[in-house]
Amino acid sequence: MALGCMRLVTGNDLTDRRLNVAVVGLGYWGPNRLRVLVDNDEAAVTHICDLDAERLTRFAQRHPTTNASPHFDDLLEDDGLDAILLATPVFTHYALAKKALEAGKHLFVEKPLAGSSCEAAKLVLLAAERELVLRCGHTFLFSPAVRAIKDLLDRGELGELYFVSSSRVNLGLHQQDMSVVWDLGPHDFSLLLYLLDQRPTWVSANGRDSIVKGVPDVAFLDLGFDSGLLANIELSWLAPSKLRRTVIVGSEKMVLYDDSSREPVRVFDQGVVYEDPESFGQYQLSYRTGDIVTPRIDTGEPIDLEMRAFFHDIAQFKIADRSLDIATDVVQLIESAESSMENQGEKTVIPASLGRERRATRASD
Ligand SMILES: NC(=O)c1ccc[n+]([C@@H]2O[C@H](COP(=O)([O-])OP(=O)(O)OC[C@H]3O[C@@H](n4cnc5c(N)ncnc54)[C@H](O)[C@@H]3O)[C@@H](O)[C@H]2O)c1
């Protein structure tokens, strides 16, 4: 069997009808999923769920044809429900996701997949055992701008990659139960893993809890890769302006990805060439400043494209192993960064990928 993806064999034919889905968690992010799902012709939102009575009532009034319940277990008992979208706080993910999979529901969990790498690995295993599709919401990977950068990298246009630097900062939204690394880190970690097709081997992270004691609201991370590539990521909920900016520097070209710009991708045909010294003590650097190109970016809303990919996997009975590798690796990177932060930036080795181990185990079964 190919290791890239696994096709499921199931008697439940979901290829020729709309999927019945539930949105669980209607706080800040869940309503965004609900909005795109209402317009999606592949799915019908049949259930909404939130513990908060006021929120639930508000959305039930806007969507009167859905079943609204504050009790997650009510959803699990409905045999007509095909899939659940979990947009609840991170540290509720594992318990709810486990229940959903055990009840036979396909599952989409907002980032990060779970509150620990051990829990993330258990969910991946459970989904495979139950032959259910599990996906984690790493929405930026569905951004047409990110896909355009991925194409450039895959074509080798940047040459040898030297380093990546990224800033993801804004004022708020302060989280109470997790650090800025758990909250914003998944975006940059998933982007690095997806774009570079490499996994960092160490991380050194420093942060501080400027406002709420015990909850780091700013973090500076350095990551190293076996190839020699370095990455630097700045994460913060305390900044005067919102930045979503990543620079990738290669030997041939450099890319600037600015998610908040009208021209989100700019490719700089610029670099420096080192020439071997002709005599001792002399070396030559020549600077190349060529064109700056703004590639055409496809249209499409990432959050909608991501939902369609989830439904496609269900219709095709496909477990997307690559996306689950990224999801579990992201949780491992968060844990390693947190551990380094607790040890004042100590260079911390990132353990081997749980995804790869999982596939190796499966292949040797
Ligand atoms: N992809 C993205 O860009 C993105 C952006 C923001 C948040 N997120 C993710 O979305 C998830 C939710 O984040 P948020 O900011 O919306 O959180 P939030 O706290 O604003 O909302 C969570 C909601 O879940 C409800 N809830 C909690 N436990 C529940 C349970 N057992 N059953 C039913 N409802 C329950 C709460 O009442 C609340 O309304 C997190 O995993 C977060 O990381 C993703």
The ligand as an SDF file (V2000), in Angstrom:
LIG
                    3D

 44 48  0  0  0  0  0  0  0  0999 V2000
   -7.5180   28.4790   11.9180 N   0  0  0  0  0  0  0  0  0  0  0  0
   -7.4660   29.6320   12.5640 C   0  0  0  0  0  0  0  0  0  0  0  0
   -6.9980   30.5900   11.9950 O   0  0  0  0  0  0  0  0  0  0  0  0
   -7.9950   29.7580   13.9780 C   0  0  0  0  0  0  0  0  0  0  0  0
   -8.2030   31.0350   14.4970 C   0  0  0  0  0  0  0  0  0  0  0  0
   -8.6730   31.1350   15.8050 C   0  0  0  0  0  0  0  0  0  0  0  0
   -8.9100   30.0110   16.5660 C   0  0  0  0  0  0  0  0  0  0  0  0
   -8.6750   28.7820   16.0190 N   0  0  0  0  0  0  0  0  0  0  0  0
   -8.8830   27.5620   16.8270 C   0  0  0  0  0  0  0  0  0  0  0  0
  -10.2750   27.3800   17.0210 O   0  0  0  0  0  0  0  0  0  0  0  0
  -10.5130   26.7570   18.2890 C   0  0  0  0  0  0  0  0  0  0  0  0
  -11.4640   27.6300   19.0980 C   0  0  0  0  0  0  0  0  0  0  0  0
  -10.8440   28.8650   19.3540 O   0  0  0  0  0  0  0  0  0  0  0  0
  -11.7320   30.1670   19.7130 P   0  0  0  0  0  0  0  0  0  0  0  0
  -10.7910   31.2980   19.7210 O   0  0  0  0  0  0  0  0  0  0  0  0
  -12.9400   30.2310   18.8400 O   0  0  0  0  0  0  0  0  0  0  0  0
  -12.1690   29.8310   21.2190 O   0  0  0  0  0  0  0  0  0  0  0  0
  -13.3570   30.4960   22.0340 P   0  0  0  0  0  0  0  0  0  0  0  0
  -13.0350   30.2950   23.4670 O   0  0  0  0  0  0  0  0  0  0  0  0
  -13.6370   31.8880   21.5380 O   0  0  0  0  0  0  0  0  0  0  0  0
  -14.6340   29.6120   21.6690 O   0  0  0  0  0  0  0  0  0  0  0  0
  -14.7460   28.2770   22.0570 C   0  0  0  0  0  0  0  0  0  0  0  0
  -16.2200   27.9280   22.2120 C   0  0  0  0  0  0  0  0  0  0  0  0
  -16.3080   26.5350   22.5310 O   0  0  0  0  0  0  0  0  0  0  0  0
  -17.3330   26.3620   23.5050 C   0  0  0  0  0  0  0  0  0  0  0  0
  -17.1030   25.1070   24.2180 N   0  0  0  0  0  0  0  0  0  0  0  0
  -16.1110   24.8160   25.0970 C   0  0  0  0  0  0  0  0  0  0  0  0
  -16.2160   23.5330   25.5230 N   0  0  0  0  0  0  0  0  0  0  0  0
  -17.2810   22.9910   24.8750 C   0  0  0  0  0  0  0  0  0  0  0  0
  -17.9000   21.7200   24.8930 C   0  0  0  0  0  0  0  0  0  0  0  0
  -17.4430   20.7410   25.6670 N   0  0  0  0  0  0  0  0  0  0  0  0
  -18.9970   21.5250   24.1180 N   0  0  0  0  0  0  0  0  0  0  0  0
  -19.4890   22.5320   23.3510 C   0  0  0  0  0  0  0  0  0  0  0  0
  -18.9340   23.7690   23.3070 N   0  0  0  0  0  0  0  0  0  0  0  0
  -17.8550   23.9950   24.0500 C   0  0  0  0  0  0  0  0  0  0  0  0
  -17.2320   27.5960   24.3870 C   0  0  0  0  0  0  0  0  0  0  0  0
  -18.4300   27.8380   25.0910 O   0  0  0  0  0  0  0  0  0  0  0  0
  -16.9160   28.6880   23.3490 C   0  0  0  0  0  0  0  0  0  0  0  0
  -18.0900   29.2930   22.8500 O   0  0  0  0  0  0  0  0  0  0  0  0
   -9.1220   26.5880   18.9350 C   0  0  0  0  0  0  0  0  0  0  0  0
   -8.6530   25.3070   18.6570 O   0  0  0  0  0  0  0  0  0  0  0  0
   -8.2890   27.6350   18.2270 C   0  0  0  0  0  0  0  0  0  0  0  0
   -6.9060   27.3190   18.2290 O   0  0  0  0  0  0  0  0  0  0  0  0
   -8.2530   28.6210   14.7440 C   0  0  0  0  0  0  0  0  0  0  0  0
  1  2  1  0
  2  3  2  0
  2  4  1  0
  4  5  1  0
  4 44  2  0
  5  6  2  0
  6  7  1  0
  7  8  2  0
  8  9  1  0
  8 44  1  0
  9 10  1  0
  9 42  1  0
 10 11  1  0
 11 12  1  0
 11 40  1  0
 12 13  1  0
 13 14  1  0
 14 15  2  0
 14 16  1  0
 14 17  1  0
 17 18  1  0
 18 19  2  0
 18 20  1  0
 18 21  1  0
 21 22  1  0
 22 23  1  0
 23 24  1  0
 23 38  1  0
 24 25  1  0
 25 26  1  0
 25 36  1  0
 26 27  1  0
 26 35  1  0
 27 28  2  0
 28 29  1  0
 29 30  1  0
 29 35  2  0
 30 31  1  0
 30 32  2  0
 32 33  1  0
 33 34  2  0
 34 35  1  0
 36 37  1  0
 36 38  1  0
 38 39  1  0
 40 41  1  0
 40 42  1  0
 42 43  1  0
M  CHG  2   8   1  16  -1
M  END
$$$$
